[in-house]
Structures are given as C-alpha cells and as structure tokens.
Amino acid sequence: MVTIRIGALADSGDLYPFIPMMDGMVRPEGFNIEIETIQTVQQVNEMVLKKDVDVSVPSAAMYPYIQDDYYILSNAVASAVDGITGMPILSLREMKLSDLSKSKLIVHGQNTTAFTLYRLLIGKYGKLIIVPKVLEEVKALGREGDVLVAVHEVKVMYAMRKLNITPHVVASMWDLWRRKSSTPMPMGMVVISKEFGKETAIKFKEFYEKSKKFSEKNLDNIVKRDIEIMREIQGKELDEEIIRKTIHADIAEYNVPQGEVMRGLSEFYRMTHENAILPKVKNIDVI
C-alpha cells in the first residue's frame, strides 16, 4: 500500500481541510498518509519544487514550475470572488499607487501569488523585502519596508489593531484584478504528485473532500484545534473570532465552482506568461 506524504500549510484558512485527516477524524482507504505541518508558504513552494512532499498547498504562481510533476485538485483551488480576501497593499503613511515604484515592498516570498499579482498589476517597486512567517510582516512594516501585501488580511488587520496601528490602504489586488478580468482571482491550490497515477490521485481527492466537508460541518471543534496548531507551529496566540473569520473566508474561496476556478487560472497564467512573469503553462492538469 502506498504512502502519501502530505505537507499541510500551518495557516488557518489553508489548514482547515487537513485537520480531520491529521487527527484521524477521517481515514484514508487504499493508501496510507504521513502528515507534517509546514510553517510558511515559501517553504511549501520550495518543497514542492524539490518534490519533498507528495501533497501540499503551494501558491498558484508556483504551478508553472511544477506542472510536469503535480496534478491540481479541482476541489481545492482557493479563488477570491468577492474581495473579502482582497490582498490590500498597506502602508503606515498615506501613499499613492504611483509612490509604490520606489517603495520597499514586503512579501512572504518570491514565488508567492501575492508577489506575482503585484508584478502583474502594479509592476515596479524599489526594494523587495522577504518576510516568510505569517504576521511577522506587521513588525517589519515601517522598520524594514514601506508597504506590505496583506495576504492574511483578517489576521494582519487584527495584529495591527492590537498594536494600535491604523494602516493606510494604498490599493487592493482584488480591485486591480477586476479592472483586468471578470474571473475569480487565483490564490493557492492543493496539488498531488503525478507519480501515484490518476487512480490514486482521484482517491486522494475524494479523501480530501471528505475531510474538508467534515471540517465545515464541525467548525467549532476545528477552530479550537486550529488555535492549538497556530500556537504550536507559528507561536501565535490568535482570538477564536479571528480564526473563525479566516476559515469562513477560505471556505468560500475553496468552494468556488470548478468552471469559474478554471477561468481564473487560465486568465492568470495567460496574463503572467504574456507579461514575461511566469513560464508558459502547457496544460492546466486538473483532476
């Protein structure tokens, strides 16, 4: 029986579908699983590139580099559709969009969707500051960088309130995306190694769906478990309300109809390739 190595990203929204399988609330059939939690999306992106995990949650912007090695799960693509997670660009002082070309920009990693969208929708910046760990970007704002892309918007705003910081919203990736496209805005995705073949990959997809739906139906218990994991892996104490809001936002993002998801991915990869930002995607290999 094959063993599938899962690297679950330790971020509330992306983690919630994996918690039932991590804790044995749902069990696989026809394969075994080994699960580790990975602290940052940059680590996830590097691990899938090196094929150190069989299943994980890389940035949508990472797919062109791993397209020959991984399938995308059609039921596991996080896509923004309403601006709730709009990826705002935040600063401590009032700034215009035109000011960003000389700014020191804080992102979680070079292969992240947030940075890729910045390059596509805005383009220029003065200096790139990489702060991989969730919420550490808040501490870096004003000290190391001028602006940050708030991927974890609910959490970032919460952290800023606790520090009595009122940020200035320079722009929103969602608003800028909507000027170019009527499709959902891709963010992240769950992928599985092609080495298992389609039959096993589809079995895992069904297992993932079972785990995701279990979480959505038992959210109170999942939120409590999520708080424990955030404390253990990220060293962060977050209010239950913030975790719940984060998961609710991602439930919406992970349940966008597949046809709309595919439209968003197609537009994203077309535009980023035409603008020489990402390599060409030969085929969006979805199962």
Summary of the structure (lengths in Angstrom):
residues: 287
radius of gyration: 18.1
end to end distance: 21.5
largest distance: 58.0
contacts: 996
relative contact order: 0.21
helix: 46%
strand: 21%
